[in-house]
Amino acid sequence: MNPIMNDFQIEIRQGLPEKLPPVAVLDSALSHAPRRKDILSETEKKLALRNALRYFPSIWHEILIKEFQQELNEYGRIYMYRFMPKYIMYARPIGDYPAQSVHAAAIMHMIQNNLDPAVAQHPQELITYGGNGAVFQNWAQYLLTMKYLSEMTDAQSLHMYSGHPMGLFPSSKEAPRVVVTNGMMVPNYSKPDDLEKFNALGVTQYGQMTAGSYMYIGPQGIVHGTALTVMNGFRKILNRDETLAGKLFLTAGLGGMSGAQPKAGCIAGCVTVCAEINPVAAKKRHAQGWVDEITYKIEELVARVKKAKENKEVVSIAYVGNIVEVWEQFYENRIRVEMGSDQTSLHNPWSGGYYPVDLTFDASNQLIKKDPERFKIEVQETLRRHAKAINKHVALGTYFFDYGNAFLLEVSRAGGDVLNEEGTDFKFRSYVQDILGPMCFDYGFGPFRWICTSADPEDLAKTDALALQTMLALKKEAPLEIAQQMQDNITWIKEAQKNKLVVGSQARILYADAEGRIAIAKAFNDALAAGDLLAPVVLGRDHHDVSGTDSPYRETSNIYDGSQFTADMAIQNVIGDSFRGATWVSIHNGGGVGWGEVINGGFGLVLDGSKEAEQKLKNMLFFDVNNGIARRGWARNEEAIFTIKRAMNQNKSLKITLPNQVNDALIDGL
Ligand SMILES: NC(=O)c1ccc[n+]([C@@H]2O[C@H](COP(=O)([O-])OP(=O)(O)OC[C@H]3O[C@@H](n4cnc5c(N)ncnc54)[C@H](O)[C@@H]3O)[C@@H](O)[C@H]2O)c1
C-alpha cells in the first residue's frame, strides 16, 4: 500500500468523520426506498433514537436527535443520511483500498459493489435489491465497517450483527476475516411485523441473500438461472430430437427478477411472450434490450405470435396488458402454448404485486388506495379466471409450473382450481420441485460465481477462458447423468461476453457441481500463482443453491421427508465453511420468500495464488456442495444419492449415511 494516502483512502481510514458533516441532500435521480411502516410506539421511538445516537460523540447528540427523529417519522427508519460518503461508490481495483489484509480489501471491493448506484436498487438507503435487501442499516455502520476492514490484520476477525460491526476479535490466519449474521431472531420473534419493529429500532436487518453478504453481481445471476430453468423446463416436455424452435413460453412480469424471462427465453431459443401491466416497466425492459419487441394490442400480439411460431423465430415479445387476457385470447385463437409460468409478485398480492383484469393499471392503483377490500375481491376474481384459462391450455398439453412467486398458493386461497382431486396438494409443481431441484441442485449444480478484484475486464476474459477449458476437460470424463448440465454451462460461458451482462464488478456466474467448482477455482489460483491475473479472485455463490438455503416452498421444496421445514443444513453449511477456509461467511433469516420463511447462508473465498488458498478451496468447496447433496440424498432424492456415492468414490474420507429403501407395499398395507 502506498504510504501517501489519497483522499478516498484517508476517508476510509477515518471511519466516522472528526467534524460533523453538513446535512445531506438526497439525490432525486436515484430510486429511494418506500416509506416503511410506522410501527413503533412513542417509547420505542425514543429507544430507536437512543440506539442511533450511540454511534456518535455526545457533543453532536442535540443536533442529530432532531434529524434522526425526522428521518424516523418521515421514512420509518434512521438511515443517517448526513454521514453518506462524498466519494463515488463502486468496486475499485483492490489496490485502491487502504488495508493491512488483502482479504479484507477484497471484502471492501465487494461491499462497495453492493452499494454502487449502478448496481443497487435504493443506494442511499443501503438497499441492494428486492426492496429491502440491506447491506447495512445506516451509514454509520458502513463507515465503521470500512474502517475496521482497513485496519484489521490476518489475525483478527470482524463480527457483523445485521449490519452493525460489533468489532474486531483476535483469531487466526485460518479463520474467516468476517462473520456475518443478518436478521437472526429468537424463533418466536420472526413474524413480518417483528422485522418492521426491530429494524426500525436499529437492531436487525433483512439481508436478502446476496445483499447483506456482499455477494451481489447484478442481473447476470438471475438471467443465467432463468435461462437454465427455461431450457430444462422444455427438456421435460420435448422429445430428445425436438428443438425449442417455434415453441412458445408464456409468462408474466417484466420487473426486477421477472424481467430476466424474455432474455432467458432468447438464450434458450424459443418464442417468449411476457405480459406486463405496468407500461413503464415494459418500456424500460424494452429500452434496455431485455425484450425484443413490445405490443399494446392483443390482436397484434396474436398475429405476431402466430407468425413467430410458424417461422420458428427466436424472439421475445412484451405485451402491455394483463396476463389473463393473453391466456384467454391464445386459447380462443388456438395458439398452442408449450410451456407457461407466472412471475407477477404474488408474494405481495394486495398492494400492487398482482393486478386484476378488466381494470386499467391506473384504475387499479387508485382502487388500492380508495377501496382496498374491493381491490382484494377483484384480485381474487382474476386469480380464479387466470387458473381457469391455464387449465384449458393444460388440457391441450401445456406444461405449467409455479415460479416461486406464491401463484398456486394465492389462487388456492382465492378458491381457484389448482388443487389435486383429493384437495391435498397443488396439481402443478414449482420450478424447484420439477426443474432446478432434481435437474440441478440434487446433482450439485448451483450458481457458483467469481469476481476479479483487479476490476479489469481482461482478467474476467482470462477467467472465462480458464473456466471454459476446465469445463471442456471435465465434460470428457463426466457421467451421462450430468453431461447436459455441463454442456449448458459450456455454451453459457462461451457466450457470456457476447451477452454483456456485467454491471458493476467484473463478475461471472456459472452453474457447476463440486468437482467443477473446485477445478475452476484451482485453475484461477494457479493462474494467480503464475502471475497471469492482475489481482486476487473472489469466489462465492448465490444462497439460492444446493446447500445454502433451507426454504420449504423454494430451494428445499423438492425434499419430501418432512425435513424441508428444518434449517439444520443452512446452519451446518455456514459453520462448516467457516473452519474449512472461507474468507467470510454469512447466515440470514429471510431472502426471496420472506422473513421467517427461510434460513440461507453463503461464503466468500479469496484466491490469491497461495498454497493455503489451494488447500482452502479444495476443502471448503467440497464440503460446501456435498453437505447439501448428503442431506438431499438422506431425504431419498435419487439424483442426490447418485451424486453423493460418486463423491464418496472420489474422496475416500467422505463417509455419508445413506438411506435404505422401504418397500411401498409395507407402508401402504398399514
Ligand atoms: N426469477 C426467479 O428465479 C424467482 C425465484 C423465486 C421467486 N421469484 C418471484 O417472482 C416474483 C416476481 O419478482 P420481481 O422481482 O420480478 O417482482 P416485480 O414486482 O418487480 O415484478 C412483477 C411484475 O408483474 C407485473 N404484474 C402484476 N400483475 C400482473 C398481471 N396481472 N398481468 C401482467 N403483469 C402483472 C407487475 O406490474 C410487475 O412489474 C416475486 O414474487 C419473486 O419472489 C422469482
The ligand as a Tripos MOL2 file, in Angstrom:
@<TRIPOS>MOLECULE
LIG
   44    48     1     0     0
SMALL
NO_CHARGES

@<TRIPOS>ATOM
      1 N1        -36.8460  -15.4220  -11.1140 N.am      1 LIG1
      2 C1        -36.6740  -16.2090  -10.1000 C.2       1 LIG1
      3 O1        -35.7730  -17.0570  -10.1120 O.2       1 LIG1
      4 C2        -37.5650  -16.1340   -8.9540 C.ar      1 LIG1
      5 C3        -37.3220  -17.0340   -7.9770 C.ar      1 LIG1
      6 C4        -38.1670  -17.0630   -6.9200 C.ar      1 LIG1
      7 C5        -39.2080  -16.2000   -6.8120 C.ar      1 LIG1
      8 N2        -39.4390  -15.2870   -7.7430 N.ar      1 LIG1
      9 C6        -40.6360  -14.4420   -7.5400 C.3       1 LIG1
     10 O2        -41.1050  -13.8410   -8.7280 O.3       1 LIG1
     11 C7        -41.8890  -12.6930   -8.4020 C.3       1 LIG1
     12 C8        -41.5120  -11.5140   -9.2660 C.3       1 LIG1
     13 O3        -40.2990  -10.9100   -8.8290 O.3       1 LIG1
     14 P1        -39.8710   -9.4750   -9.4210 P.3       1 LIG1
     15 O4        -38.6320   -9.0590   -8.6840 O.co2     1 LIG1
     16 O5        -39.8190   -9.5270  -10.8860 O.co2     1 LIG1
     17 O6        -41.1220   -8.5830   -8.9540 O.3       1 LIG1
     18 P2        -41.6540   -7.2150   -9.5720 P.3       1 LIG1
     19 O7        -42.7410   -6.7590   -8.6590 O.co2     1 LIG1
     20 O8        -40.5160   -6.3130   -9.8390 O.co2     1 LIG1
     21 O9        -42.2960   -7.6440  -10.9890 O.3       1 LIG1
     22 C9        -43.5560   -8.2680  -11.1580 C.3       1 LIG1
     23 C10       -44.2710   -7.5860  -12.3160 C.3       1 LIG1
     24 O10       -45.5010   -8.2260  -12.5600 O.3       1 LIG1
     25 C11       -46.4150   -7.2370  -13.0930 C.3       1 LIG1
     26 N3        -47.7940   -7.7100  -12.9510 N.ar      1 LIG1
     27 C12       -48.5120   -7.8510  -11.8000 C.ar      1 LIG1
     28 N4        -49.7240   -8.3380  -12.0700 N.ar      1 LIG1
     29 C13       -49.7960   -8.5260  -13.4090 C.ar      1 LIG1
     30 C14       -50.7870   -9.0410  -14.2570 C.ar      1 LIG1
     31 N5        -51.9570   -9.4900  -13.7790 N.pl3     1 LIG1
     32 N6        -50.5370   -9.0920  -15.5830 N.ar      1 LIG1
     33 C15       -49.3560   -8.6600  -16.0770 C.ar      1 LIG1
     34 N7        -48.3660   -8.1670  -15.3060 N.ar      1 LIG1
     35 C16       -48.5760   -8.1150  -13.9880 C.ar      1 LIG1
     36 C17       -46.1040   -6.0180  -12.2470 C.3       1 LIG1
     37 O11       -46.5230   -4.8380  -12.8750 O.3       1 LIG1
     38 C18       -44.5840   -6.1190  -12.0590 C.3       1 LIG1
     39 O12       -43.8700   -5.3100  -12.9630 O.3       1 LIG1
     40 C19       -41.6930  -12.4570   -6.9150 C.3       1 LIG1
     41 O13       -42.8130  -12.9540   -6.2040 O.3       1 LIG1
     42 C20       -40.4390  -13.2600   -6.6150 C.3       1 LIG1
     43 O14       -40.3430  -13.6410   -5.2430 O.3       1 LIG1
     44 C21       -38.6390  -15.2340   -8.8090 C.ar      1 LIG1
@<TRIPOS>BOND
     1     1     2 1
     2     2     3 2
     3     2     4 1
     4     4     5 ar
     5     4    44 ar
     6     5     6 ar
     7     6     7 ar
     8     7     8 ar
     9     8     9 1
    10     8    44 ar
    11     9    10 1
    12     9    42 1
    13    10    11 1
    14    11    12 1
    15    11    40 1
    16    12    13 1
    17    13    14 1
    18    14    15 2
    19    14    16 1
    20    14    17 1
    21    17    18 1
    22    18    19 2
    23    18    20 1
    24    18    21 1
    25    21    22 1
    26    22    23 1
    27    23    24 1
    28    23    38 1
    29    24    25 1
    30    25    26 1
    31    25    36 1
    32    26    27 ar
    33    26    35 ar
    34    27    28 ar
    35    28    29 ar
    36    29    30 ar
    37    29    35 ar
    38    30    31 1
    39    30    32 ar
    40    32    33 ar
    41    33    34 ar
    42    34    35 ar
    43    36    37 1
    44    36    38 1
    45    38    39 1
    46    40    41 1
    47    40    42 1
    48    42    43 1
@<TRIPOS>SUBSTRUCTURE
     1 LIG1         1 GROUP 0 **** ****
